[in-house]
Amino acid sequence: MEVEIPNINISEERYVAVKQIENLLNLLEFFSVRKRPATLADVVAHFGWARSSAFNILTTLVELASTFS
């Protein structure tokens, strides 16, 4: 039996937000497995992300961590 899946159109803005969440989860898993600090260059090399994207994600995490500390 074949099930028809409706075509879901999401805006580019929504796609970017979802991709950022995916990147964040991948980054958290990276640090969980790595079990030691990493530099911006380490993150960029590991994921192949643009330096600015990696910087923005890391900076946001640091700012949030300091807020909740």
Buried (B, 14 or more C-beta within 10 A) or exposed (E): EEEEEEEEEEEEEEEEEEEBEEBEEEBEEBEEEEEEEBEEEBBBEBBEBEEEBBBBBBEEBEEEEEEEE
